[in-house]
Amino acid sequence: MKQIAVISGKGGTGKTSLVASFAALAGEKAVLVDSDVDAANLSLVTGSEIFEEHEFRASKVAVIDQQKCSECDLCRELCRFDAIESSYEVDPISCEGCGFCSYICPVRAIAMMEKRSGSWFVSKTACGLLVHARLGIAEENSGKLVSKIRERGRELAESEKLEYVIIDGPPGIGCPVIASLSGVDQALIVTEPTVSGVHDLKRVFDVCRHFDIPASVCINRYDLSEIQSNIIEEYCIGQGIPLAGKIPLDRAFVDAQVAGMPVVRFAGGQLLERISLIWDQVK
């Protein structure tokens, strides 16, 4: 079983459309993992039906026992986040869960309690099983949630004896991206021929190189700017990065999203051929 992460330095490059297409081309031999837990949308283009739902708890919030509290005001004075109100109740939105107030409370009236940070799901789709998640508003620990759903994805692939785990990574280079890349066999970086696309391609490739993860590049909407596409190709040659393929600007991507299906099942012709060749290169 091989793990493939599809990532990009910025949002909107077409990662999700490619992952859905790869799953369709894999012929139900893959488990999908949507590790963009802040804004998961792979289910929109694969048609999903949830059959497992689980709570995710990874954050703590301070809780004051009013019967024990002596109202000494020490916690209010020392809380840097102003999370403790004049009534000696904790504002769960302001509380960062650092635990300092529970440490300095002289009567031990403050305890740190786990809270629900989000949910994660396993769904059946037209392209196979999908593991995805929803992080709560203003919640942290997205990297831990990514690690959790990736673990479940591996378990499903092993139990079903499938060949691939295909990960739809989040944009950027932060903690969720690192959690998405950890231990994968291959990363496909999807970029676009814009100034920001080139800049963020370089950043995310540096992350792959730092963790010694083999990476290749796909240029989506390459015909938007031949100049920027050439800059990307020259960069790939200079860094020794394989170019998996180039995809032209095509309205079919938008129409496929509206129809809620992978673009390779919605459109044929040159687009299907190009994406199939990219999938073959990644494999």
C-alpha positions in Angstrom: 0.0 0.0 0.0 1.4 3.4 -1.1 0.6 6.8 0.3 0.4 9.7 -2.1 -0.1 13.3 -0.9 -1.4 16.0 -3.3 -0.3 19.4 -2.0 0.2 23.0 -3.0 1.7 26.1 -1.5 -1.5 28.0 -2.0 -5.2 27.3 -2.2 -7.3 27.1 -5.5 -4.7 25.3 -7.6 -6.9 22.3 -8.3 -5.7 19.7 -5.7 -9.2 18.4 -4.9 -10.2 18.0 -8.5 -7.1 16.0 -9.2 -7.4 13.8 -6.1 -11.0 12.9 -7.1 -9.8 12.1 -10.6 -7.0 10.0 -9.3 -9.5 8.0 -7.2 -11.7 7.5 -10.2 -8.8 6.3 -12.3 -7.5 4.0 -9.5 -10.7 2.0 -9.9 -11.7 1.8 -6.2 -8.2 0.5 -5.3 -7.6 3.6 -3.0 -8.8 5.1 0.2 -9.2 8.9 0.1 -8.2 11.2 3.0 -9.2 14.8 2.9 -6.6 16.4 5.3 -7.7 20.0 4.7 -9.7 19.7 8.0 -10.4 23.5 8.1 -12.3 23.4 4.8 -12.8 19.8 3.7 -14.5 19.7 0.3 -13.4 16.4 -1.4 -16.8 14.9 -0.6 -18.5 17.5 -2.8 -16.9 16.1 -6.0 -17.0 12.4 -5.1 -20.6 12.1 -3.8 -20.4 10.8 -0.2 -22.6 9.1 2.3 -21.4 9.2 5.9 -21.5 5.9 7.8 -19.1 6.6 10.7 -18.9 9.7 12.8 -16.5 10.3 15.7 -15.7 13.2 18.1 -12.3 14.7 18.1 -11.0 16.0 21.5 -7.6 17.5 21.6 -8.0 20.9 23.4 -8.6 21.8 27.0 -10.5 24.7 28.6 -10.3 25.9 32.2 -13.3 25.3 34.5 -13.7 27.0 37.9 -15.4 25.1 40.7 -17.5 28.0 42.2 -17.8 26.2 45.6 -14.1 25.9 46.0 -13.2 29.4 44.6 -12.2 31.9 47.2 -12.4 34.8 44.7 -8.9 35.9 45.4 -8.7 37.4 41.9 -5.2 35.9 41.3 -6.4 34.0 38.2 -8.0 37.1 36.7 -4.9 39.2 37.3 -2.5 36.7 35.7 -4.5 35.4 32.8 -2.9 37.0 29.7 -5.9 36.2 27.5 -8.5 37.9 29.8 -10.5 34.7 29.7 -11.7 34.8 33.3 -14.8 37.1 33.8 -15.7 39.1 36.9 -18.2 36.4 37.8 -15.2 33.9 38.0 -16.5 32.0 35.0 -14.2 31.1 32.1 -15.0 32.4 28.6 -14.3 29.3 26.5 -13.6 31.3 23.3 -10.9 33.4 25.0 -9.3 30.6 27.0 -6.2 29.2 25.2 -6.0 26.1 27.4 -2.6 26.9 28.7 -3.4 25.7 32.2 -1.5 28.4 34.0 -4.6 29.5 36.1 -5.0 26.0 37.4 -1.4 25.9 38.4 -1.4 29.2 40.4 -4.8 28.8 42.0 -4.1 28.6 45.8 -7.3 26.6 46.6 -7.1 24.3 43.5 -10.5 25.4 42.3 -9.6 25.4 38.6 -9.4 22.2 36.5 -8.5 21.7 32.8 -11.3 19.8 31.0 -11.2 18.4 27.5 -13.6 19.9 25.0 -14.8 18.8 21.7 -12.6 20.3 19.0 -14.3 18.8 15.9 -15.5 15.6 14.3 -14.2 13.1 11.8 -16.0 10.8 9.5 -15.7 7.8 7.2 -17.9 8.0 4.1 -18.7 5.8 1.1 -18.3 7.5 -2.2 -18.5 6.7 -5.9 -14.7 6.4 -5.9 -14.2 4.3 -2.8 -13.9 5.1 1.0 -13.3 8.6 2.1 -12.0 9.7 5.6 -12.6 13.4 6.3 -13.0 15.8 9.2 -14.4 19.1 10.3 -12.5 21.2 12.8 -14.5 23.4 15.0 -14.6 27.2 14.6 -11.5 28.9 16.1 -10.1 25.5 17.2 -6.5 24.5 17.0 -4.6 21.1 16.9 -5.5 20.7 13.2 -2.2 18.7 12.8 -3.4 16.1 15.4 -6.7 15.8 13.6 -4.9 15.2 10.3 -2.8 12.5 11.9 -5.9 10.9 13.2 -7.7 10.6 9.9 -4.6 9.5 8.1 -4.2 6.7 10.6 -7.8 5.6 10.0 -7.2 5.8 6.2 -4.2 3.5 6.5 -6.2 1.1 8.7 -9.0 0.9 6.1 -6.5 0.4 3.2 -4.8 -2.4 5.0 -8.0 -4.1 6.1 -9.5 -3.9 2.6 -6.1 -4.8 1.0 -6.2 -1.7 -1.3 -3.2 -0.3 -3.2 -3.2 3.4 -2.4 -4.0 6.0 0.2 -4.5 9.3 -1.7 -4.3 12.4 0.5 -5.9 15.7 -0.5 -3.6 18.0 1.4 -4.3 21.5 2.8 -2.7 24.6 1.2 0.4 26.3 2.7 3.4 24.9 4.6 2.1 24.8 8.2 1.4 22.1 10.7 -1.5 20.4 8.8 0.7 20.1 5.7 3.6 18.6 7.7 1.1 16.1 9.2 -0.2 15.3 5.7 3.3 14.6 4.4 4.7 12.6 7.3 5.6 9.1 6.0 4.1 9.4 2.5 5.8 7.6 -0.4 5.2 10.4 -2.9 4.1 14.0 -3.0 2.5 15.7 -6.0 2.8 19.5 -5.9 0.0 21.2 -7.9 0.9 24.7 -8.9 -0.4 27.4 -11.3 1.5 29.8 -13.6 1.2 32.9 -11.5 3.7 34.9 -9.5 2.3 33.6 -6.2 2.0 30.1 -7.6 5.7 30.0 -8.4 6.6 31.5 -5.0 4.5 29.0 -3.0 5.7 26.1 -5.1 9.2 26.8 -4.0 8.2 27.0 -0.3 6.3 23.8 -0.3 9.0 21.9 -2.2 11.5 23.1 0.5 9.2 21.3 3.0 9.3 18.1 1.0 13.1 18.3 0.6 13.5 18.9 4.4 11.6 15.7 5.2 13.2 13.8 2.3 9.9 13.1 0.5 10.1 12.4 -3.3 8.0 15.1 -5.1 6.9 15.8 -8.6 5.0 18.8 -10.0 1.8 19.3 -12.0 1.1 22.7 -13.6 -2.6 23.4 -13.7 -4.0 26.0 -16.1 -0.6 26.2 -17.7 -1.8 28.2 -20.7 -2.8 31.1 -18.5 0.8 32.3 -18.8 3.4 30.6 -20.9 6.1 32.8 -19.3 5.3 31.7 -15.8 4.9 28.1 -16.9 8.4 28.3 -18.4 9.7 29.7 -15.2 8.2 26.7 -13.3 9.6 24.2 -15.8 13.1 25.8 -15.5 12.9 25.7 -11.7 11.9 22.0 -11.8 14.8 21.2 -14.1 17.3 23.1 -11.9 16.1 21.4 -8.7 15.8 17.9 -10.3 12.0 17.7 -9.8 10.1 15.5 -12.2 7.3 17.3 -14.1 4.4 15.0 -14.0 2.3 16.9 -16.5 0.5 20.1 -17.5 -3.2 20.7 -17.6 -4.8 23.5 -19.7 -7.5 25.9 -18.5 -10.8 24.1 -19.0 -14.4 25.0 -18.1 -15.1 21.3 -17.5 -13.5 21.5 -14.0 -16.2 24.0 -12.9 -19.0 22.0 -14.6 -17.8 18.8 -13.0 -17.8 20.4 -9.5 -21.4 21.7 -10.1 -22.3 18.1 -11.2 -20.6 16.7 -8.1 -18.4 14.3 -9.8 -14.7 13.8 -10.8 -13.8 15.7 -13.9 -12.4 12.6 -15.6 -15.9 11.0 -15.4 -17.5 14.2 -16.6 -15.2 15.1 -19.5 -13.3 13.0 -21.9 -10.9 13.8 -24.7 -7.6 15.6 -24.1 -8.4 16.4 -20.5 -9.0 12.8 -19.6 -5.8 11.8 -21.5 -3.6 14.4 -19.7 -4.9 13.6 -16.2 -4.5 9.8 -16.9 -0.9 10.4 -17.9 -0.2 12.4 -14.7 -1.7 9.6 -12.6 0.5 7.1 -14.4 3.5 9.2 -13.7 2.6 9.5 -10.0 2.1 5.7 -9.7 
